[in-house]
């Protein structure tokens, strides 16, 4: 019952809804990308949700929210970012590098000219740079010579729902206001709301979400049991009451974290939910996740 209530109260910005709507409705995905980048897109030729790319020997990689390619071979990654964190610019850089590796493929001919132009788009429910702009666009340039043409084909776009400067496309304004307040002020936003409501009213989708949550709960309980067993073994080895208690607690925590990291890296748990379940701060979560990836093939 609790999971059903959670599902019914989802908004467009929640990971499950966001990824589902964009991948199942390419015209919505296309329009959001157009609003974010300010450029027209003729057609989407390939779209994926929760796309995972693993390119390093130790299994490190990245899982994108929504990735698509247009008819001109430009690649777009759209990320919904609800939590403010200081590493977003470097995450954008990393995401672009992983898309670059993926676009080169596994063949021998890895000519750099074949790298596709990329747009990394973060839709932020906060002002990342604190300047009040509704959109920030970052690109590579030659320091001291802004007139030099240095275009490496990559753009990082950060939308801001907490803008203070309102000189923008009315449809973009309506979209950002909808994300922040739920207010409907355009036909496009009205369509978004209708699609979202139909998804949340769909019994099959609700069942799918609940199954994912139940699977996660099962894995989490398995992690607890593994932790308890490790704790008991550690406690017996130490032969002291303090050792048993410390081992039990550490074992349970470690087992739970392993399951949370496993579910997250397999795309079965959103970043927001994973951080919440881990009981860590987001910075601690990222640090421990990095250690997990160094010792696990995912």
C-alpha positions as CSV (number, residue, x, y, z in Angstrom):
1,X,0.0,0.0,0.0
2,X,2.9,2.4,0.8
3,X,4.5,1.8,-2.6
4,X,1.1,2.5,-4.3
5,X,0.8,5.8,-2.5
6,X,4.4,6.7,-3.5
7,X,3.6,5.9,-7.1
8,X,0.4,7.9,-7.2
9,X,2.2,11.0,-5.8
10,X,5.0,10.9,-8.4
11,X,5.6,14.0,-10.5
12,X,7.2,14.4,-13.8
13,X,10.6,15.0,-12.1
14,X,10.7,11.6,-10.5
15,X,13.1,9.3,-12.2
16,X,10.6,6.5,-13.2
17,X,8.1,9.0,-14.6
18,X,10.7,11.2,-16.3
19,X,12.5,8.3,-18.1
20,X,9.2,6.5,-19.0
21,X,7.6,9.6,-20.6
22,X,10.6,10.7,-22.6
23,X,11.5,7.3,-24.0
24,X,7.9,6.3,-24.8
25,X,7.0,9.7,-26.3
26,X,9.9,10.8,-28.6
27,X,8.2,14.0,-29.6
28,X,8.2,15.1,-25.9
29,X,11.9,14.2,-25.6
30,X,12.6,16.1,-28.8
31,X,10.8,19.2,-27.7
32,X,12.5,19.3,-24.3
33,X,15.9,19.0,-26.0
34,X,14.9,21.9,-28.3
35,X,13.9,24.1,-25.4
36,X,17.0,23.3,-23.5
37,X,19.5,23.8,-26.4
38,X,17.6,26.5,-28.4
39,X,18.1,24.5,-31.6
40,X,15.7,22.7,-33.9
41,X,15.8,19.0,-34.1
42,X,14.3,17.4,-37.2
43,X,14.0,13.8,-36.1
44,X,15.0,11.4,-33.3
45,X,16.5,8.2,-34.8
46,X,17.4,6.3,-31.7
47,X,16.4,6.7,-28.0
48,X,17.3,4.8,-24.8
49,X,16.4,5.1,-21.1
50,X,18.8,4.2,-18.3
51,X,21.5,3.6,-20.9
52,X,24.6,2.0,-19.3
53,X,28.1,2.3,-20.8
54,X,31.0,0.3,-19.3
55,X,34.3,1.0,-21.0
56,X,37.0,0.4,-18.4
57,X,38.8,-2.8,-17.4
58,X,37.6,-2.6,-13.9
59,X,33.9,-2.3,-14.9
60,X,33.5,1.4,-14.3
61,X,30.9,3.1,-16.3
62,X,27.9,5.4,-16.2
63,X,24.1,5.1,-16.4
64,X,22.4,7.9,-18.2
65,X,18.7,8.9,-17.6
66,X,17.7,9.4,-21.3
67,X,20.1,9.3,-24.3
68,X,19.0,9.9,-27.9
69,X,20.5,10.6,-31.3
70,X,19.1,12.9,-34.0
71,X,19.1,12.6,-37.8
72,X,22.3,14.6,-38.0
73,X,24.1,12.2,-35.6
74,X,24.2,14.6,-32.7
75,X,23.9,12.8,-29.3
76,X,21.9,14.2,-26.4
77,X,21.9,13.1,-22.8
78,X,19.0,14.5,-20.7
79,X,19.4,14.2,-16.9
80,X,16.8,15.2,-14.2
81,X,18.7,16.7,-11.2
82,X,16.7,17.3,-8.1
83,X,19.6,17.4,-5.6
84,X,22.1,20.2,-5.6
85,X,25.7,18.9,-5.5
86,X,29.1,20.4,-6.3
87,X,30.3,17.8,-8.7
88,X,27.8,18.3,-11.5
89,X,30.2,20.1,-13.9
90,X,32.7,17.2,-13.6
91,X,29.9,14.7,-14.0
92,X,28.9,16.4,-17.2
93,X,32.5,16.2,-18.4
94,X,32.6,12.5,-17.5
95,X,29.3,11.8,-19.2
96,X,30.5,13.5,-22.4
97,X,33.7,11.4,-22.3
98,X,31.7,8.2,-22.0
99,X,29.5,9.1,-24.9
100,X,32.6,9.9,-26.9
101,X,34.0,6.4,-26.2
102,X,30.7,4.8,-27.0
103,X,30.4,6.7,-30.3
104,X,33.9,5.6,-31.5
105,X,32.8,2.0,-31.0
106,X,35.0,-1.1,-30.9
107,X,36.4,-1.0,-34.4
108,X,40.0,-0.3,-35.3
109,X,39.1,2.9,-37.2
110,X,38.8,5.3,-34.2
111,X,39.4,8.6,-36.1
112,X,38.6,11.5,-33.9
113,X,36.7,13.2,-36.7
114,X,34.1,10.5,-36.2
115,X,33.3,11.8,-32.7
116,X,29.7,13.0,-32.7
117,X,28.6,16.4,-31.4
118,X,27.2,16.0,-27.9
119,X,24.8,17.9,-25.7
120,X,24.7,17.0,-22.0
121,X,21.6,18.5,-20.5
122,X,20.9,18.8,-16.8
123,X,17.4,19.9,-15.8
124,X,18.2,21.3,-12.3
125,X,15.6,22.1,-9.7
126,X,17.9,24.7,-8.3
127,X,20.3,27.5,-9.6
128,X,23.6,25.7,-10.1
129,X,25.6,28.8,-10.6
130,X,23.6,31.3,-8.5
131,X,23.3,33.9,-11.3
132,X,19.6,33.8,-11.9
133,X,19.8,32.7,-15.5
134,X,17.2,30.2,-16.7
135,X,19.8,28.4,-18.8
136,X,23.6,28.1,-18.6
137,X,25.6,26.8,-21.6
138,X,29.2,25.7,-21.1
139,X,31.6,25.1,-24.0
140,X,35.3,24.8,-24.5
141,X,37.1,28.0,-25.5
142,X,40.6,29.5,-25.8
143,X,41.3,31.6,-22.7
144,X,42.0,35.2,-23.5
145,X,40.9,34.8,-27.1
146,X,37.1,34.4,-27.2
147,X,37.1,35.2,-30.9
148,X,39.1,32.0,-31.6
149,X,37.1,29.3,-33.2
150,X,37.6,26.3,-30.8
151,X,34.7,24.0,-31.2
152,X,35.2,20.5,-30.0
153,X,31.5,19.6,-30.6
154,X,30.5,19.4,-27.0
155,X,28.0,21.5,-25.1
156,X,26.8,21.3,-21.5
157,X,23.4,22.8,-20.8
158,X,22.1,23.5,-17.3
159,X,18.4,24.5,-17.0
160,X,17.4,26.3,-13.8
161,X,13.8,26.1,-12.5
162,X,14.7,28.8,-9.9
163,X,15.5,31.5,-12.4
164,X,15.1,35.2,-11.7
165,X,15.8,36.5,-15.2
166,X,12.6,35.9,-17.3
167,X,13.6,37.0,-20.8
168,X,13.1,33.6,-22.4
169,X,11.0,31.6,-24.8
170,X,7.4,31.5,-23.2
171,X,7.2,27.8,-23.8
172,X,10.5,27.2,-21.9
173,X,9.3,29.4,-19.1
174,X,6.1,27.4,-18.9
175,X,8.1,24.1,-18.8
176,X,10.4,25.3,-16.0
177,X,7.5,26.7,-14.0
178,X,5.7,23.4,-14.4
179,X,8.7,21.5,-13.0
180,X,8.9,23.8,-10.0
181,X,5.3,24.3,-9.1
182,X,3.1,22.0,-11.3
183,X,1.4,25.1,-12.8
184,X,0.1,24.5,-16.3
185,X,0.6,27.5,-18.7
186,X,1.1,26.0,-22.2
187,X,-0.3,23.3,-24.4
188,X,3.0,21.5,-24.2
189,X,2.9,21.4,-20.4
190,X,-0.8,20.3,-20.5
191,X,0.2,17.4,-22.8
192,X,3.0,16.5,-20.3
193,X,0.5,16.5,-17.4
194,X,-2.0,14.4,-19.3
195,X,0.6,11.8,-20.2
196,X,1.9,11.7,-16.7
197,X,-1.6,11.2,-15.2
198,X,-2.3,8.4,-17.6
199,X,0.9,6.7,-16.6
200,X,0.2,7.0,-12.9
201,X,-3.4,5.7,-13.5
202,X,-2.1,2.6,-15.4
203,X,-2.5,-0.5,-13.2
204,X,0.2,-2.3,-15.2
205,X,2.7,0.4,-14.6
206,X,1.8,0.6,-11.0
207,X,2.3,-3.1,-10.7
208,X,5.6,-2.8,-12.5
209,X,6.8,-0.2,-10.1
210,X,5.7,-2.2,-7.1
211,X,7.5,-5.3,-8.4
212,X,10.7,-3.2,-8.7
213,X,10.3,-2.0,-5.2
214,X,9.6,-5.5,-3.9
215,X,12.6,-6.9,-5.7
216,X,14.7,-4.2,-4.2
217,X,13.3,-5.0,-0.7
218,X,14.2,-8.6,-1.2
219,X,17.7,-7.9,-2.2
220,X,18.1,-5.5,0.7
221,X,16.9,-8.2,3.1
222,X,19.4,-10.6,1.6
223,X,22.1,-8.0,2.2
224,X,21.0,-7.7,5.8
225,X,21.3,-11.4,6.3
226,X,24.7,-11.5,4.7
227,X,25.8,-8.7,6.9
228,X,24.5,-10.5,10.0
229,X,26.4,-13.6,9.1
230,X,29.6,-11.7,8.5
231,X,29.1,-9.9,11.7
232,X,28.6,-13.2,13.7
233,X,31.8,-14.6,12.1
234,X,33.7,-11.5,12.9
235,X,32.4,-11.5,16.4
236,X,33.3,-15.2,17.0
237,X,36.8,-14.5,15.7
238,X,37.4,-11.7,18.1
239,X,36.0,-13.7,21.0
240,X,34.7,-10.6,22.7
241,X,31.3,-9.1,23.2
242,X,32.4,-5.8,21.8
243,X,33.8,-7.6,18.8
244,X,30.6,-9.4,18.2
245,X,28.5,-6.3,18.4
246,X,30.9,-4.2,16.3
247,X,31.2,-6.9,13.7
248,X,27.4,-7.4,13.6
249,X,26.7,-3.7,13.0
250,X,29.5,-3.3,10.5
251,X,28.5,-6.5,8.7
252,X,24.9,-5.5,8.4
253,X,25.8,-2.0,7.2
254,X,28.3,-3.4,4.6
255,X,25.9,-6.0,3.3
256,X,23.1,-3.4,2.9
257,X,25.4,-1.0,1.1
258,X,26.6,-3.7,-1.3
259,X,23.0,-4.5,-2.2
260,X,22.1,-0.8,-2.6
261,X,25.1,-0.3,-4.9
262,X,24.3,-3.4,-6.9
263,X,20.7,-2.4,-7.5
264,X,21.8,1.2,-8.4
265,X,24.5,0.1,-10.9
266,X,22.1,-2.4,-12.5
267,X,19.5,0.4,-13.0
268,X,17.0,-1.0,-10.6
269,X,17.2,1.9,-8.2
270,X,17.3,5.6,-8.8
271,X,20.1,7.7,-7.4
272,X,17.8,9.6,-5.0
273,X,16.4,6.3,-3.6
274,X,19.8,4.7,-3.4
275,X,21.3,7.6,-1.4
276,X,18.2,7.6,0.9
277,X,18.4,3.8,1.5
278,X,22.1,3.9,2.2
279,X,21.8,6.4,5.0
280,X,24.8,8.3,3.7
281,X,25.2,11.8,2.5
282,X,25.4,12.1,-1.3
283,X,29.2,12.8,-1.1
284,X,29.7,9.7,1.1
285,X,27.5,7.7,-1.2
286,X,29.6,8.6,-4.3
287,X,32.9,7.9,-2.4
288,X,31.7,4.5,-1.3
289,X,30.2,3.7,-4.7
290,X,33.6,4.4,-6.3
291,X,35.3,1.9,-3.9
292,X,32.6,-0.6,-4.6
293,X,33.2,-0.3,-8.4
294,X,36.9,-0.8,-7.9
295,X,36.3,-4.3,-6.3
296,X,33.2,-5.4,-8.3
297,X,32.6,-6.1,-12.0
298,X,29.3,-4.5,-12.8
